Amino acid sequence: MSEAGGGRGSGSPVPQRAPWSLVAATAALCLVSATSVGTAVAAPMSREEKQKLGNQVLEMFDHAYGNYMEHAYPADELMPLTCRGRVRGQEPSRGDVDDALGKFSLTLIDSLDTLVVLNKTKEFEEAVRKVLRDVNLDNDVVVSVFETNIRVLGGLLGGHSLAIMLKEKGEYMQWYNDELLQMAKQLGYKLLPAFNTTSGLPYPRINLKFGIRKPEARTGTETDTCTACAGTLILEFAALSRFTGATIFEEYARKALDFLWEKRQRSSNLVGVTINIHTGDWVRKDSGVGAGIDSYYEYLLKAYVLLGDDSFLERFNTHYDAIMRYISQPPLLLDVHIHKPMLNARTWMDALLAFFPGLQVLKGDIRPAIETHEMLYQVIKKHNFLPEAFTTDFRVHWAQHPLRPEFAESTYFLYKATGDPYYLEVGKTLIENLNKYARVPCGFAAMKDVRTGSHEDRMDSFFLAEMFKYLYLLFADKEDIIFDIEDYIFTTEAHLLPLWLSTTNQSISKKNTTSEYTELDDSNFDWTCPNTQILFPNDPLYAQSIREPLKNVVDKSCPRGISRVREESFRSGAKPPLRARDFMATNPEHLEILKKMGAASSIDAEDGLRFMQEMIELSSQQQKEQQLPPRAVQIVSHPFFGRVVLTAGPAQFGLDLSKHKETRGFVASSKPYNGCSELTNPEAVMGKIALIQRGQCMFAEKARNIQNAGAIGGIVIDDNEGSSSDTAPLFQMAGDGKDTDDIKIPMLFLFSKEGSIILDAIREYEEVEVLLSDKAKDRDPEMENEEQPSSENDSQNQSAEQIISISQAVDLVDQESPEESSLNSHPESLSPADSDDAASLSPSEQTSNPTEDHETTSLDGECTDLDNQLQEQSETEEDSNPNVSWGKKVQPIDSILADWNEDIEAFEMMEKDEL
């Protein structure tokens, strides 16, 4: 996000918004009644405490960056659980998320300007020399145009911007002669072939060595791209043109933006998520401010700030008016259909929309920024992190959290705009949660499931590029930074571009002659910068009064409601609409209502679409209620101290960890290891948690044998070498078709990769203690005491010792299960992971009949496959399957729904969320 006070901020007030929907108003009343108004404003934070927190951020960055350089460089990213680098082609494919990796030392380039912001100028100079010496941009690898632009091109340009600044100061970088800029120019020319389309929209991927459409390029056949992917290029490409004088880059980026503007839906002024790059047809017609669209809006406003072109501000204001009219339902931001913007297209929100309050600060619209930010903060306080997606009643929809920085970004800009110390406390919470739940000996690990606290073996480059930058700036005073941050604008990856570029090499025509704005009433907008001194008119309680009604928004949320159209019908005395939960196929009145849906009026059409949506959600929810959520195995002994959390599959028998206290104990291997007969080493497992290998008998039989030997719990480790929860859906262990009430101990299942971590720890340390629970617990106080650094050097020495320990303990196998399409760091692949674990399941485990699973007598075949194991994370949901039609779901009313095909297809496409 751009500095709120830097350059030309858009000072236009919010256009007159439509009244709140009935649900928003009701929710507001509910929230006000549930809270006590008048809480005191947060006390000012002392300079000493701010400096302490700033130093803590520096230590955290050192921990992440140092481990990347020691264990991963020159690889693109660090794998913090296994203490090694992630190299494209050497690790199992994660699908689209790997398109960010190009064998160009991604994390180092992405971190360049962060080093300068954090006053690590010597490290910056050394890092630049490494980039110039080691990085090759001519690799035969297919990469995302979007990711390569914002991370690599942006990183090189940000590094160049601060390198010339340091050179001018006269102490550092005196040898520098625009080498990073020359690399950026080389990369820019490598990306240009992606724009070879009739529309000017770029292909989503390109081969760095061979370009597009050549046989050896292995790309160029795609037809679709996301709006953000095509619309998030102008800052980097224009800066490259302004720095070098080569206008072609800015011209291509402008053409793509022009095309997107022309293809907006004219009646709503909204854009869809996915567009055909050849025809310009919208492929996905839902619209929001999160994944797939987010940075398109961001770059329209920032392009005006950086380039001074009024047309970008006109476009942004037009879109923003539509967003506040249709999408914004304070404090929620809900996707709608571009052709029917009064109808919500989703009942959940994704984590990427957390950037939007920061953009609203730049816009000068503070009230809704405070409201949405506070709602997000309440979700974080409930789950420790912001889940990848959560529902309108704040349940987890997708449980991952890849350490995204967008919320920290908005926190920083709200503090800049308000000066409210409350946001310093928010930042302090973020720091504490990162250290408490995500920090591991080799860096910081993404959360695989925020509900259990389990980790994923990834630390994306944006974590270093953005998170530490925003957190440090949040607590830094002006004198703590060696340059004036107000002279720069932040790209979407938080790279810094100087505002003086607006007056450099202005060879591009400022006014877009291909677009007319006759439908825009300029009188609706103010063309001056906002005056931050009057944002809160003489009222120190202003921001507090906005936040206060939202304090209990998560725990005391009201039911999600209905649209503005139906709200009006309520006022006229109409009956409430038929809800899916109340529908009975044998009720003639219900069938008559269904017949009317979609035929009589716009209200009936709205009711019909909502009814379909609710039916799909109800069906999905009923399926999920039959499944058990994942569990956690947390290693609490030295040197792990609770830092390593492994995702475990539950059992349908034994002690239910969600209803009873967790089980803690040392682990011991059973003999025989398969646990299929009476144990020969009962003294070794007595009072301990037994480790058993999967195979050769029923899970329940294993549980009884170790229980008879005195074990207090059991962990079954998969015998399929290389299997991992990263690449295969979790599954739960079923019983043996008999009464299993005699099994009183907890039983959990670990895939091979996770089990190897425990086995390697035993080989290294002999005594290994674990915690079996439904969710990871706070770390051992012993760890907190031991790790509290008495000085920066002590902290660094201790971190080094832990790194060595974990590196020795987790020498994991490289071969994993079939490829996974995991969540990307940016919009084009923020979607549920799709994975196929058939290769790791026995035939009986692949059966589709639950009763057959329960009654089977095949060996160890009692695992019930959980493609949808994570409670709200839709891995491969039935309602996401394009081959599953509504008619198949509700056969008795097939004829009634014949006229709804278009709406059904649109809704299923929205639900699919595959870009």
N, C-alpha and C positions, 0 to 999 in steps of 0.2 A: 504494500500500500504506500501511497505517496505521503510525504510529510504534510500534515494538515495545514501548516502555515507557510509552506514553501511554494513559490511561484504563483500561478494563477489558480486559486481554488475556485470551484464553482460555488457561488454564493446564493444560488437561486433557492427560494423557499419551496417547501413542498406544495405542489399543485393541490387544489381542493380535492380531498378524497371522498369517496363514497362512504356513507355511514358504515359503522361496524356491522358485521353480520350478527344475527341473533346469538349465534354460539359464542362469538367473541365478547359481546356485551354481557351475556350470562356468565361466561368464564370470569370476566373482570369483576362482576359483582360477587361471584363465588370466592374469588381470591381476596378481595378487599375484606369480606366478612370473615375470612379465615385467618387474617393477620391483624396484628396490632399496629396501628398507625402512630407515627411519632417517634420511632426509634432514632436515637442520636446518630449524627453523622460520624463516620469513622474518624478516629483521632489521627492527627497528622503523624506521619512516620518520621522519626528523627533521621538526620543525615548519617549518623553512625549506623543505624540499622539498614538504611538504604545502601551504604557502602558495603556492609557485611553481606547483604543479599547479592549485590553486584559482584563481589569477590566469589561468592558461591557459584554464580553463573559462570565466571571465568574458570573455576575449578572443574565444573561439569563439562564445559567445552574442552578443556585440556584432556579430560578423561575420554571423551568421545573421539576427538581428533587424534590424540596420541595413540589410542588403540587402533584407529584406522591406519595411521602411518606405520605402526609397528607390525600389525598382523595382516593388513589387507593391501596396502599400497604395493604395486600400481593398479590393483584391481579397482573396479568401479565403486564397489560398496563393501562395507564390513558386515560379516555375519557374526554378531556379537555372542551368540551362544556357543559356537564352535570355534571362535577365535581365528577365523580365516577370511580371505577375501572372496567375494562373489564375482566369478568370471563367467561371462556369457558363453554358454556351450559346455561349460565344465560342471554346472549344477543342473539338476532337473528343471525343465522349463516351467515357469510360472505364468505362461501366457502373455497377455498384453503388458503386464507390469514389467516384464523384462525388456520391453522396447525402449526403456529409458537408458539401458546399458549399451554402450558402444565401444567398449575396450579403450576408453579415453580418460581413465582415472577420474571418473565423474565426481566423486566426493571431493577430491582435491580442488578441481576447478570450481565447483559449487561453493566452496568454502573460502575462496580467495578474499573477497571483500569483507567477509565476516572477521577475518584475522585483523584487518585494519580497524574496523569498528571497535573491536575488543582490545585495541592498542597493542597488538602483537605484531609490530612492524618488522622486527627481525625475522620472525617466522614467516611473515608475508613475503619478504624478499627471498627467503630460501624456497618457499613454495613456488613462486614465480619461476625461479631458476629450474626447479624440478619439472614444471609444466613445459617449459621451453625445451628442456633436454629430453624428456621421456615420452611426452604425449604424441600419439600418432592419430591424425584425423582421417587417414586413408584406409580404414579397415573394411574388409569385406563382411559387413554386418548390417542388417536391416534395423533401423532405429525409427522411433517416433519423431516426426517433424516437430510436433508441439513440444515434447519433452526436451529434445535436443536444442530447440530454440530458447526456451526459458531457462534451462539449466546450464547448458554448455556455452551457447552463444552469449546468453545473458551473463554467465559467470566470467567469460573472457572480457566482455565489455565493462563489467563492473570492476574487474581487476585492473583493466587498463585505466579506467576513470580515476581510481585511487592511486595507481602507480604514478600517473603524471602529476597528481596533487602532491604526493610525497616528494617527487623529484623537484617540484617548484619550491618546496619548503627547504630543500638544500641538504638534508641529512641522509636520507635513504634513497635508494633507486637511482642514484646518479648515473649508473651505467645503462639505464633503461632507454630504449630507442623504439618504442611502439611495437615491440615484438608480439605482445598479446593481441594488439589490434590487427596485426598481419595474420595471426592465426584465426581471429574472428572473421576476417575477410575471406580467408580460405574456406572456412566452414560455411559462410554465407553463400558462396558460390556453389558449394556442394548441395545446399538445400534448395537452390533455385529450380532445378528440374522438377521438383514436386509441384510447381505451379503451372505445369504444362497441361492445363485443362481448358475447356472452352469457357468455363465460368470464371476462371481465375482463382477458384478455391483450391488449396493445395491437397495433393494426396496425403493420407494420414501417415504414410511410412515411406522411407527412402533408403536405398543402399548407399552407404557413405563412399564406397569405391566405384560402384557401377551405376548409380543413379536409379532411374525408373524404367520399367518395361523391357529392359534387356533380359535375355534368358538367364544370365548369371546374376541379375539383380534380385530375383525371387520376390519381387513386389511390383506394384503398378496395376494390379487387377482390381483393387478396391473401388467401390462405387460410393461409399458413404464416409462422412467424417462428422465429428461433433462441432457444434457452433463455436465453442471455446477453442477447439483445435485450430479452426480456420481464422478465428477472430482475435487470437492472442499472439500477434506477431508484430504489430505496428511499432511498439516501443523499441524492441531490439533491432528490427530491420531499419527503422528510421534513424536510430542512433548510429547504426553502422554506416548508413549513407551520410549522415551529418559529420561523423568522424573522418570518413575517407573521401568524401566527395563523389562517391559512386552512387548515383541516384536510383539505380535499378532496384535496389533492395526496398527502399521506401515505396517506390511505385508499385511493386508486386503486393506488398502488404496492404496498401491503400485499396488496390483493386479488389482484394478479397473482402475487405470491410465494406466497400461499396456494394458488392454483390449481396452480402448478408443483409444490408440495410434495405436493398430493393426487394428482397424476398420476405421481409417481415410480413406478418398477417396485418393487413391494412386496417381492419375494423378494430382490432385489439392492440395493435402496435407491439405485439409480442413475437418472439422468435421461438422455434422449436429446438429440440435437443440435438437431433441428427438430421443432416441434409445430404442429398445426392449431389456429389461434386460435379457431375456432368449436366444434369437437368435442372438442378436447383429446387427439386421437389422436396418437401419436408418428409422425412422417413419416420421420425418420431415427433408427434405434434403436441406433446406436453411441454410446458414451459415453467421455469422456476428461476431461482438464483443460485442453485447448487450445482451439482455435478453436470458437466456437459455444456453449461452456459456461463457459469460464474465469471470467468476472467474476460469474457467478451464485453460485458458491461463495464468491468473495471478498466479495460484498456480504452474504451471510448472516452471516459472521463479523463484518464491520465494522458491520453494522446492530446487532448486539449491543453492540459497543464504543460506538457513537455513541448508540444509543437506550436501551440497558439492558434490552431485552426478552429474557427467558430463552428464549423459544420459538425465536428465531433461532439461539441457540447450540445448542439441542437439535437443530435441523435440521442445522446445520453439522456437529456431531459425528457424527450418523448418516451423513451423506454421506461425511465424512472417513474413518470406519471402513470404508465400502465402497470408497473410493478406495484406501486402503492395503491392503485385502484383495485387490482384483481388478486395479486399474490399475497400481499401483506394483510395478515389478519392478526394484529398484535396480540401477543408477542410472537405468533407463529408466522412462518413463511411457507405457504403450501402451494405446490405445483398445480397448475390449471391447464386446460386444453386451449390452444391458441384460437380455435374457432368458437369455443364455448367457454369463455374465460370466467363465467360465473359459477362453473362447476369445478370442484377440486378433482384433480387427476390422481392424487395419492392421499393416503392417510398416514404418511411418514415423511420425515425430513432427513437429508443426508448431512454429514459432518462438514462438507465443503462450504455450505452456506454460512459457516461461522465467520467468513471474511466480510460478510455484507455489512455488519455494523461499522466496521472500519471504513468501508467505502462511503457509508452514509455520513460519517464524520467529515470526510473530504468534501462531500456534497454540501454539508452544513445542516443536515437534518438530524438533530441530536436525539430528540425524544424517541423515535422508533429504534434508533441504534441502542439506546440504553435499555429499552424493553426487551429486544431480542437477545442482547448480550446477557442480560440477567437471567432470562429463561435458559440459555445455554449453560450458564454457570450453575444453575440449580441442577441441571442434568449431570454436570461434571461432579458436583458434590455428592450425588447419589451413586455414581459409578466410578469415581476417581478420574476417569477420562471421558471424553466425548465419544460415544460409540459411532461407528461408521454410518449408522442410520438408526433413528428412533421414531416411534409412533407419536401421533398427536396426543396420546395419553401417557407419553414418556416412558414406554416400555422399549426394551432393546429390540431392534429390527435386524441389524447386522452388528455382530458383537466385536468385531476387530477394532483396533485403534493403532494405526501405524505411526504414532507420534506426530500427528499433524500439527502445524503451527498456526493455523488460521485463527483460532480463538485467542492465542497469545498476541497475534497481530492486532485484532480488534481491541483487546485490552489496552495495548500500548497507545493506540490512537484515541481511545476514549479518555485515557489519562491525560494525553496531550491536550485534548479539547477542554476538559473539565478541571483538571488539577485536583480531582477528588481522590483523596488517599485511599478510598475504598478499592480502587483499581490496583493500588500497590499491594493490598492484602490479597486480591485475586491472584496477582502474579506470584506472590509468596506461596499461595496454595499450589499453583502449577509447579513451582520448583520442588516443593515438598513431595508432591505426588510422583514426579519424575524420579526423584532419588529413592523414594520409598518402594515404588512398584515396578519401575522400568529399568532401573540401574542394575547392571550385571557386571561381573569383574572385567569383561572385555568391551565395555561400552554401555549403550542403552538399547534394550530390546523392545521391539514393537509388542503390543498386547494382542495375543491371539483371541482372547475372550475377556472383555472387561468384567464379566460377571464372576469368572473363576480366578482371574489374575494370571492366567497362563500366558507364556511368552511365545513369540515367533522369532525365528532366527533371521531377522532383518533390521537394519538401521539405514533408512533411506537417506540420500544425500540432502534432501530438503530439510532434514532435522538440523544439520549443521548450518545450512545456508540461511535458514529463517528463524528457527526457534530461539537459538542463543542470541541472535542479533536483536530480536524484539525484546527478549527478557532483559538483556543487558541495558538496552536503551531505556527500558521502563524505569530502571532504578538509577540510571546515570544522570548526573548533572551536566550542564553544558561544558563545564571545565574538565570533565572526565573524558571527553572525546577530543581527539587531536585535530578535528576539522569540523566545519559547520555542517551538520546533517541537514539543515534547512536548505542548503544549496543543491540538494539532490532529490530525485524522485525514486521511490521503490517500485521495481517491477513486481510481477506476481510471484516471483521467486525471491523477492527481497534483494535483488541486485540493485546497485546504485548507479543512476545515470544523471549527469550534471544538467541542471536546468539551463545553463548557458547554451546548450545545443539548440534551443528554440531560435536563436539568432544566427546560427552557423549554417552555411551551405544551403540557403533557402531557395533551392531551384525547383521545388515542387509547388505547383499551383495550390494555393491554400483553399480556394473554394471549389467544392466538388460540383462540376457543371452537369453531371449526369443525374443528380438527385434534386428533386424539388421538395420543398417543405411547406407546401401550401396549406396542409392540414394542421400545421403547428401554429398556435397563437403565441407569438413572442411576448405579448403582454402578460402571459402567464408566468414569465420567468424573470428573475433578477440577474443582471449580468455583472454583479460586483462580488467581491470576496466577502465571506461572512466575517463579522466582527466578533471575535471570540469573547470580547469583554461584555457583550450583551446577550450571549447565548443563554445565560442564566441570570435574568434580570434582578439583581440585588437580592437574591434569595439563595442563601447557602444550602437550603434544604431542597433545592429544585431537583437535582439528580436523585437524591434520596427518596423524594416523594414519588418519583416515577418507578423506582425499583421496589418500593415497599409492598405494593399489591402483588408482586410476583415472587415474594420470598418463599411461599409454599406452593408454587405452581406445579412442582413435580409430585409432591406427596399428597396434595389435595386438589388435583386437577378435576375439572368438571367434564362430563361426557362430551365428546366431539359432536358437533351439531350439524346444522343444515345451511344451505346457501341463502343468499339474499333474495332470490326469487321466491323460494318457499316461505321465507320470513314474511314477505308481503301477504302471501295467501293465508298465513296464520292470523294476521291482523284482521283479515276479512271474515274470519270464522270458519275456514275450511278445516276438514278433519286432518289429523296428522297422517303422514304417509305410511304405507305399509313397510315395516322393517323386516329384514331377512330373518332375524331371530324369532319373529312372531309368525312367520308364514307356515300355513298348513295346506298341503296339496288337496286335502279332503274338504276344505272350507270353500263353498261356492262363492262367498263374498270375496275371498282372497283371489280366486281365479278370475272373477269379474274385474277386480282392480288391475290384475296383470294384463288383461286384454286391453284396458284403456291406456296402459303405459305406452308412451311413444306415439299415440294416435290422436288424442283429443287436444292437447295444448302443450305449450312449452313446459309448464309445471309438471304435467304427466310424463313428458319426456325426461325431465330431470329426475323425477322419482324412479323411472325405469332404469336409468343409468346407475343411480345410487343403489337401487335394489340389486342389480347385477354385481356391483362392486362389493356390497356387503355379503352376498352369497358366496362369492369367491373367497373373501376373507374368512367367512365363517367356516367354510369347508377346510381351508388351510389350517385354521386355528384348531379345529376338531382333530385333525390329523396330528398336529404338534402336541396336543394335550396328552396323547397316548405315549409320548416319548419322554425319556428322562433327560435332564440337562447334563452337560459335561461336568466332570469333577476335576479336582486339582491334586497333584502330588507335588509337595513343596519340600525341597531339601533344606533343612534347617541347621544342620551341623556345620562345623568348620570345614572349609573356608567359605561356604555358600551362605550360611546365615539367612536363609529364606529368599535369597536373590533369584534362585532358579526355580521356576514354577512350570510344571509339565502338565499338558492337557491329557486327561485320563477319561476313558469311557466308563460309564457306570455299570452296575449289575442290577438285574431285576429281582435279586434275592439278597439276603444278608442285611446288615445294619444300614439304614438309610441315613447318609451323612447330612442330608438337608433337614432332618428332624432331630438328629442327635449331635452331641458334641463331637468335634473332630477327633480322629485317632492319631496319636503321635507315638513313634517308637523307632528303634533301630531296625535295620533291615538285615535279613539273612537268607541265603539261598537254601531251598529245600533239597533234600536228597530222598528219592530221585527228583531231579530237577523238574520233571513234568508233573509231579505231584499226583500221579495217578494210582498210587498204592500207599500203604502205610509208610510214614516217613521213617527213615533209618537214622535221622539225626534230630530227634525231638528236642534234645537238650539245646541245640543250636537255634531253634526257632521259638522256643518257649519264651513267651512275653515279648516277642518281636513281630515284625511284619514280614511275612514270608514272601520270597520271590519265587515265582513258578513260571515255567515256560508253557506256552500254549501248545495244545496238541495231544493226541492219543487217548483222551477221555473227556468227559463232560466237565464244564466249568464248575458245576455244583459239586461234582465228585472231588475236584481239586480242593474246593473250599472246605468240604467236610474233613478231608485228610489233614490239612494244615490246622484246622480248628481242633481236631482231636489231639494234635501234637502240642497244643497250647499256644498257637500263634494268635495274636490280637488283631490281625488283619492280613490281607493278601494282595499282592500285585501280580497280575498275569502279564507276561511280556510276550509279544507276538513273535512267532518263530519264522515269519517271513522277513528275511534279512532286507534291510533298507526301507521297510515300510515306515511311514511318518504321518503324524496328524497334520503336517503342513500340506501334504499332497493327497490325502485320502480322508473321506468323511469318517467321523467317529461312529462307533457302533456300540451297542450295549450288550452285555452278556446276559443271555436268558437262562432260565432254569432247565431242568432235565425232564419237564413234563410231570414231575411228581411234586409232592408237598416239600417245600424248601424252608418251612418255618423253623426247622432245627438249626439252620445256619444263622448264627448270631453276630458274626464278625463282618466288617466291611470288606468288599472286594472291588478292585479297580483294574482297568485294562490299559496297558501302555503299548503303543506301537514300538517297533524295533528301535527306531532312532531315539525316542525318548527313554526307552528302557536301557539303552546303551549308556546313556549319561549316568544312570545310577550304578550300573555294573562297572563302568570305568572309575567312578568315584570310589567304589569299594576296593578295587585293585590299588588305588592310589592311597587311600586313607584308612582302609579296613573298617573303621567305625563310621557308619553313615546313618544319620537320623533323618526321618522324613515325617511329614504331616499329611494325612489323608483328610480332605475336607471338600465341602461343596464349593468353596471359594478360598483363594489364597488369603492367608492371614497376615497381619502386620509382622514385620521382621522381628527377630529375636532381640530383646534389649541388649543382650551381650554383643550383638553385632553393632548396634548403634554406639555402644560405649567404645568398642574397639576401633570403630571407623571414624569417630569424631576426631578430625585432624587438629592437632595442637598447633600446627603451622602448615603452610602450603607445601613445604618439603616433605613433612611427615605424611601428608595426604598422598602426595605423589609416590612416595616410597611404598606406602601400604597398598596403593592401587597396583603398583608393579608386582608386589608379592602375590596379590590375588589373581592377577592376570596369568602369572606363571602357573599357579595352582590349577586354575580352571582349564588352561590350555593343556596341561598334562592329563587332566581328568576326563576331558571330553574329546577324545580322538575318534570322531564318528565316521561311519561309513559314508561314502559319497553317493552310492546308488540309492535312489528313492523311488517311490511309487509313481504311477503315470502322471503326466504333466497336470499342473493346476493353473487355472486362470484366476489369479488372486486379485486383490484390490490394488489398483494403481494409485500412485500418489496424486494423480491429477485426473481431470474429468473424463477422459475418453474411456477409462476402464474402471470407474467406480461402480462396480457391479458385483453381485454375489459370485463367489468362486464356483467354478464348474469343475468337478473332478470325478474320475471313474475309478472305483476301487475294486473292480471285478477281479483284477489280477491277483489281489491279495485275499480274496474270499473263497472259501470252499464252496462247492456246488450247493450245499444245503443252505449256505448263508446268502445265496443269491435268490432264494425263492421269494416269490411275491405274495405268498399266502401266509398271513401271520399265524394261523392255526397250524399250518404245516411246520412252521418254525418251532412252535411250542411243543409239538408232539414228535419231532424227529428224534431218531436214535443214532444218527451219524455222529462220528467222533468229533467232539469240540465244535459241532455245528450249531451252537446255540446263540451265535452272534446275530442280533437283529440289525440289519443295515440301516443306518440313520443318515440318509442323504440330507435330511433337514434337521440334524441334531441340534445345532445352535438355535436357541429358541425362536428368534425372529430373523435369523440369517437365512435368506432364501437361496440355498445352494442350487437346487434344480427343482423348483416347485412345480406342481402340476399346473397351476394357473400361469406359469411362465412359459409353458410348452406351447409353441405355435401350432402343434398338431392337436391340441386339446381344445375342442370348440365348446361353446356354451351349451349347445344342443346335447352334447354327450353328458354334460354335468346334470342337466335337468330335462330328461327325456319327456316326462309327461306334459310339459308346456312348450314343446318344441315348436309347434305351429304358432303359438302366441309370439314367439321371439323372431319370427321370420323377417320382420321389418327392421330388426335392430342390428343387422349384420355390420353395418358401417361403424356404429358406436361400439359394438362388441370388439371388433378388430382393433379399433383405436385404443380401447381400454386394455386389451390384452397386450398390445404393443407397449403401452405405458408401464404395465406391470412387469414386462419382460426385462426392461432396464439393461439390455445388452446393446452397447453403442457400436 
